[in-house]
Amino acid sequence: MSRENNGIAILNKNFPQITFRFLGKGKSSVVFTDETSVYKVFLLEKYEALGYKRNILYKIQANKSKFENSKFFYPIQQIIEVNKN
């Protein structure tokens, strides 16, 4: 299954009432929109997942307020950890 398909499967499982459109992908994530919000889904390999997940979740939480009034970024409304392994 492609990374895009993995990401959309995760979003559809957690938000079945929303229709998503693919925006793009990076090394560790894929990005979608519902035309109102942006959803970034991190897809991590098992060997890198634990350390990276702890690091990225900490950084996002620590810097969340910096995006609230940004002209260039969407505000971070919610962080959901769907796979807690």
N, C-alpha and C positions, 0 to 999 in steps of 0.2 A: 504494500500500500504506500502511496506517495505521502510525503510530508504534508502536503496540502490536504489530502484526504484524511490523514490522521488528525490534523487540526480541526477540520470541519466536523469530524465524528465526535471529538471531545466537546466542541461547542454545541452541537445538536443534542447531545446527551444531557448537557447541563442547562440548555436554553431551548427547549423544543419548540417554543412558540415564535422564535425569531428566525428570519431569513438572513443569511450571511453572504457577503460578497468578498472574494479573495482580493487582498491588496498587494501582498508581496511576501517575501521570505528573506531570512538572514541565516547566519550559521546555526543558531540554536532555536529559532522561532519562526512561526508563520503569523501573518497579520490579516485580520478580516474586519469588515465593517457591516453594520446593519443600517447604514446611512444616517445614523444618529451618534453612535459611539464606535470606538475602535477597540478591537479585542486582539491581544497579543498572546499567543499560545506557545509556551516554551516546550520544545520536544527534545528531551535530553537522552543521550545514551546512558545505559546503566553505569558504566565506569566513571562517567563524569557527573552524574546526576546529583548525588548527595552534596558534595562540596559546592558545586555551582548553584544549586537550588538555594542552599542556605545563604550564599553570598548575594545572589540577585534579589531574593525576597527581602533581605536586610536592607540592601541599597534602595530598593523601591519604597519600602516603608519609611526609611529615614529621609528620603527626598520627596515624598509625596506632595507636601505642601508647596514646593517650588513650582509645580505645574498648575496650581489652582487658577492663577490669573495670567497665564502665559498666552502670548499672541501666536506662538508657533507650535504648541503642543496641546493635545487634549488634556483636561484634568483627569487625574486618576481617581475614579469613583469607587472602585472595588478591586480587591485582590483576592482571588479564589484559588486555593490549592486543591486540585481535583484528584491527584494521585499522591497520597501521603507516604509512599514507600521510601 
